[in-house]
């Protein structure tokens, strides 16, 4: 047939790529791993966050619970350098470059832009599904920083700056970090992964609201209601009141947030995961940089 019988090249090659080659290419995309410095930095940030949320439960009856309203600026001042420390620790462990920081900025901006779409109405917050999927692809270390930075940027965008902001940053950081710790990051694909992420997103959405309730609940102690915080009371009794408080106040917001996260994860998850993994694969975060002499 001569030259006219040869198969055309170019546009038809990706379509003719064997399925095994496509699977191998997809499996090469793995979350950014955690080194010992990253683990230590994340453990330190999380320990400070748990103490900031839970210390009123252990406070004595003579303590001034209103002082809890004054710890947000100190927590925020401590949180920013610790977030930078997580990034620096990850860079020193893995050798990340400016490409990873650029992706972090783009995803944080996208999350901040999604949050005002629901404006918290009835718990409709579409940013949760993006945070979960991004944490899955980027890994727990960068996922934690992404969640915290996204909350910080959205607070500046919506004017939601207040004593609750550092607590929101910590809570969203934990949501993204948990997504990065889910099993099967480099092997699980398809519908099973989507259902895993959807189920995690639903649980994380409810837990986010529960943890944030713990930040504001001690302030209602002066109302002397059946769900009010009682300084110095037994931890078990206060936790029982806290559970009743969550059921009576925030469950109507937490459940719609969870349902929306599941729906968006199942509907948009394949496209978003594919885009994130393609960007991560092309960025080659963990690939060593080599220099070659120019060819004559």
N, C-alpha and C positions, 0 to 999 in steps of 0.2 A: 504493500500500500504506500510505501515511501514515507515522506515526511507528513503527508496529509493524514495518514492513519495513526499518528502518535496522539496519545491522549493529551488534551490541553492541561496545562499546569497553572498553578496560581490559585484561583478562586476555588477550585474543586478539591484542593488538597486537605483543608481542615475537615471537609465533610466526609472524606474517605478515611480519616484517621481511625484506626482500630479502637474498639471500646476499651480494650485493656490498656492501651496507651493513654487514653483520656483518664482512666481511673488512676493510673500511676501518677499522672501529672497532678491530679486533684489531691492525691494522698501526700504529695510533697509539701503541701501547705500545712504547717503545724503552728500552734500558738507559740508566742515568744516564751521561752522557757524561763524558769525562776532559778537563780543561783543563790548561794548562801547569803550574800549581802541583801538581795531582794527579799528573801524570806525574813531576815532579821528586821528589815525596815518595815515590811508589812505587819509583822507581829507587833512591833512597837506602836505603829499607828493604830492598829486595832485595839491594843490594850488601853491606850489613852482614850479611844472612843468609847469602849465599854465602861471605863471608869467615869467618863463624863456623863453617860446616859444613866448609869445605875447607882451613883453614889447617894442620891436622896433616899433610896431604899434602906441604906445602912446608917443614915444620919440619926442621931439621938433626938429625943424630944426637946432638948434645950437648944438645938441648932436652929439657925435662922434659914428657913428654906428659901426665903426670897433671895438669898445670896446666889441661888442657882441661876437666877436671871442675869447675874453679873459675870458668869464664867464663859459666856459665849465669845466675847472679844479675846479672852486668853486662849480659849480653844482654837479660835480662828488664827491667832498669831502663832500658835504651835503647829497647826495643821499645814499651813503653807510650806514652811521649810521641810516638814516631814514628807509632804508630797514630792517636793523637789528631790529629797533624799531617796525616795523610792525610784524615781526616774534615773538618778545618778547611779544608784546601786545596780539597776537593771542594765544600764549602759556599760558599767564596769564589768559586770558578769558576762554579758553577751556580746558587747561591742556594737551596740546600736549606733546609728548615725542620724543625721538631720532628717532623713526620709521618714523614720518612725515618729519623730516629733511633729513633722508636717502632717502625717496621717492622724495623729492624736488631735491636732488642732482642727482638722477638717471634721472629724467625727464629733468633737466637742461642740463645734459650731452648729452641726446638723442637729445634735440633740437639744441644744439651746433653742434652736428655731422651732423644733417640734413641740416643745413644752407649752408655749402660749396657745397652740391650736385648740387644746382642750381647756386651758386656763383653770384646771382643777375642777371643772364642773362635773358633779356627780362622780368624781374619780376618773374622768376621761383624760388620761395622760398618755399620748401616743409615743412619748420618748422612751418608755420603758422597754418596748420590744427592740428598739435600735440599740439600747444599752446592753441588753441581754445578748443579742447576736454579735455585737462588737466585742464584748468580753469573751464570748466563745472563740472568736477568731484570733484576737490579739493576746489572750492569755490573762491570768489573774493579776499579774503585776501592773501591766499597762491598763488592764480593765479597771482596776481600782482607781488609778489616776484619772482615767477617762471619765468615770462616773462622777468623781469629785469636781473635776474641772468643768464638766457639762453643767452641773448644778450651780456652780459659781457663775458661769457665763449666763445661764438662764435667769439667775437672780438679778444680774445687772441689766439684762434685756427687759425684764418685766417689772423692774422696780421692787422685787421681792426681797430686798436686803433687810435683815433683821436678826434678832438673837437666835432664830431657828436655822439660819443659813449654814453655819458650820456643821450642825447636826444633820441637815439634809445632805451635805457633801459627804459626810461619813457614811450615811445610810446607802446612798446611791453607789458609793465606792464599793461597799460590801456586796450590793446586788451584782455589779459587774464582775467583781472578783469571784463570786460564787459561780457565775456562768463560765468563767475561765477554768474552774476546777472540776467541771462536769466530766464524766468519763467518756472515753471514745473520741477524743478530740481529733485524732489523726486517722481514725478508721471508720467511725460511724457516719453514715451519709444517708440522704434520702428522707423518706417519711418518718422513719424511726427517730432520726435526729431532730426533725421538726417537732414531733410530739414530745420528745425529751425537753427541748427548749421551751415549748409552750407550757408544759407542766411546771417546769422550773420558774418560768416567768409568772405564772399564776401564784405559786407559793411565795415567790419573792415580792410580788406586788402587795400581798396581804401582810407579809412580815415587815415590809417597809413602812406601811401605815401603822403597824403595831409599835415598832421601834420609835417612830416619830411621836406617837402618843405618849411614850414614856418620857419624852423630853418636856412636854407641856402639861402632863397630868398633875405633877406636884403643885402647880400654881392654883388649882381649884380647892386646895385644902381648907381655905377660909370659908367655902360655901357650906361646909358641914352637911353634905349630902351622903347618901348611902354608898356612893362610888368615889368619894373624896379620899385623897391621900392623908394618912394620919402619921405625922412625924413621930418616930420612936416606936411605932407599933411593930408587931412581929412581921417578918418579911412575908410569910405565907398569907397572913391576913391582908396585907397591902396588895399582894399579887392577886388575891381573889377580887378585891375591889377594882384593881386595874383591869382584870379580864371583863368584869361587868361594865366598866367604863368604855372599853373598846367595843363591846357588843352594842352598847346603847348609843354610841356617838359616831364611830368611824367605819363600822362594817358596811354601811350603805355606800361609802366611797371606795373602800378597799375591794369589794367584790366586783363592781363595774370595771375598775382598773385591771383586775385580774382577767376578766372576760375579754376586754379589749386587747390585752397583751397576747392572749392565746389566739384570738382571731387574726391579729396582724402578723403574728409569728407564722401561722399556718398559711396565710394568704400571700404575704410578701417575703416570707423567709427564704424561699429558694432563690429569688432574684437578689436579695440583699446579701445572703451568704456567698453566692457566686461572685458578686462584685467585690466583696471584702476579701475573699480568698484570691481572686485574680490580682487585686491591688497588692496584697501581701506577697504573693508569689513574684510579681514583677519587681517589687521593691527589694526583695531578697535581703531582709534585715540582717540575718545572721551569716550571710555570705562574706568571706574575707575579701578585703579590697586588695587587688594586685595591680601592679603597673607593668606594662610591657613596653619594650623599646620600639619606637616607630620603625615600620618596615620601609625599606628603600623603594 
